[in-house]
Amino acid sequence: MTRLLAALLFALTLAAPAFAHHSFAATYREKESVTIEGELVQLDFRNPHSFVHLDVKEKDGTTVRYAVEWGGVGQLGQQGVTRETFKVGDHVIITGSPGRNAADRRVRLVTLKRPSDGFAWGLDPSQVVD
């Protein structure tokens, strides 16, 4: 019985990091929304969160890079999004929650549209969970 209890405690100790998760509210202003439009320059299709990197032309004519946080590989795969869904150079329009630090140019993705072929992905805001 002691060995069983020790094994169970050991297993729970190893599993604890899997339950750890940062709060999106600490990084993003969840009650606000921004729309950015630009060219995809990189897709990091990975866990626990994928990232889309865009070059966006600002109103003053300068181009800045945004890092857009998305779902993990498993979640996106279940929704039909794969590593091959996007190509560098794709023009996309993204809406999402802006980062708390505007200088970081981060956005938490809520919707994504690719006008060239009508591809659209999005969450109803009531479906967004931490």
C-alpha positions as CSV (number, residue, x, y, z in Angstrom):
1,M,0.0,0.0,0.0
2,T,2.9,2.4,0.8
3,R,4.4,1.7,-2.6
4,L,1.1,2.4,-4.4
5,L,0.6,5.7,-2.5
6,A,4.2,6.7,-3.3
7,A,3.8,5.9,-7.0
8,L,0.5,7.8,-7.1
9,L,2.1,10.9,-5.5
10,F,5.0,10.7,-7.8
11,A,2.7,10.5,-10.8
12,L,0.7,13.5,-9.6
13,T,3.9,15.5,-9.1
14,L,5.0,14.8,-12.7
15,A,1.5,15.7,-14.0
16,A,1.3,19.0,-12.2
17,P,3.2,21.1,-14.8
18,A,0.7,19.9,-17.5
19,F,-2.0,21.7,-15.6
20,A,-0.1,24.9,-15.3
21,H,-1.2,27.6,-17.7
22,H,-0.7,31.4,-18.0
23,S,-3.6,33.7,-17.9
24,F,-4.4,35.4,-21.2
25,A,-5.8,38.3,-19.2
26,A,-2.3,39.0,-17.9
27,T,-0.9,39.4,-21.4
28,Y,-3.9,40.7,-23.4
29,R,-6.7,43.3,-23.0
30,E,-9.5,40.7,-23.4
31,K,-12.3,43.3,-23.4
32,E,-10.8,45.2,-26.3
33,S,-10.5,44.3,-30.0
34,V,-8.1,45.3,-32.8
35,T,-8.0,44.5,-36.5
36,I,-4.7,44.1,-38.3
37,E,-4.1,43.3,-42.0
38,G,-0.9,42.3,-43.6
39,E,1.4,39.7,-45.1
40,L,2.2,36.4,-43.3
41,V,5.9,36.2,-42.8
42,Q,6.0,33.2,-40.4
43,L,3.8,30.5,-38.9
44,D,4.9,28.8,-35.7
45,F,2.6,25.8,-35.7
46,R,3.4,24.4,-32.2
47,N,2.2,23.6,-28.7
48,P,1.0,25.0,-26.4
49,H,0.1,27.9,-28.7
50,S,0.8,28.6,-32.3
51,F,1.9,32.0,-33.5
52,V,1.2,33.9,-36.8
53,H,3.7,36.6,-37.6
54,L,2.5,39.4,-39.9
55,D,4.1,42.4,-41.5
56,V,1.5,45.2,-41.1
57,K,1.7,48.6,-42.9
58,E,0.9,51.3,-40.3
59,K,-1.0,54.5,-41.1
60,D,2.3,56.4,-41.3
61,G,3.6,54.1,-44.0
62,T,6.0,52.1,-41.8
63,T,5.9,48.4,-41.7
64,V,5.9,46.6,-38.3
65,R,5.8,43.0,-37.4
66,Y,3.0,41.6,-35.2
67,A,3.0,38.3,-33.2
68,V,-0.4,36.8,-33.1
69,E,-1.1,34.1,-30.6
70,W,-3.4,31.2,-31.7
71,G,-4.4,27.8,-30.5
72,G,-2.3,24.7,-30.2
73,V,-1.6,22.1,-32.9
74,G,-4.2,19.7,-31.6
75,Q,-7.0,22.3,-31.3
76,L,-6.3,23.8,-34.7
77,G,-5.9,20.3,-36.3
78,Q,-9.4,19.3,-35.1
79,Q,-10.6,22.5,-36.8
80,G,-8.9,21.7,-40.1
81,V,-5.9,24.0,-39.8
82,T,-2.6,22.4,-40.6
83,R,1.0,23.5,-41.1
84,E,0.2,23.6,-44.9
85,T,-3.0,25.8,-44.5
86,F,-0.9,29.0,-44.8
87,K,2.1,30.1,-46.9
88,V,4.5,32.9,-46.4
89,G,3.2,35.9,-48.3
90,D,-0.5,35.1,-47.7
91,H,-2.5,38.3,-47.1
92,V,-4.6,38.0,-44.0
93,I,-6.9,40.0,-41.8
94,I,-6.9,39.3,-38.1
95,T,-9.1,40.5,-35.3
96,G,-8.2,39.8,-31.7
97,S,-7.4,41.1,-28.3
98,P,-4.4,43.5,-28.2
99,G,-1.5,43.0,-25.9
100,R,-1.2,44.9,-22.7
101,N,2.1,46.4,-23.9
102,A,1.5,48.1,-27.2
103,A,5.2,48.2,-28.0
104,D,5.2,44.3,-28.1
105,R,2.7,44.3,-31.0
106,R,1.0,41.2,-29.8
107,V,-2.5,40.1,-30.5
108,R,-4.5,37.1,-29.3
109,L,-6.3,35.8,-32.4
110,V,-10.1,35.7,-32.4
111,T,-10.8,35.7,-36.2
112,L,-8.6,35.2,-39.3
113,K,-9.6,35.8,-42.9
114,R,-7.6,35.2,-46.1
115,P,-9.4,37.2,-48.8
116,S,-7.6,35.6,-51.8
117,D,-9.7,32.4,-51.4
118,G,-12.3,33.2,-48.8
119,F,-10.7,31.1,-46.0
120,A,-12.0,32.1,-42.6
121,W,-11.4,30.9,-39.1
122,G,-13.0,32.3,-36.1
123,L,-14.4,32.0,-32.6
124,D,-17.5,33.5,-31.3
125,P,-16.2,35.7,-28.4
126,S,-18.3,33.6,-26.0
127,Q,-16.2,30.5,-27.0
128,V,-12.8,32.1,-26.0
129,V,-11.5,30.5,-22.9
130,D,-8.2,30.6,-21.0
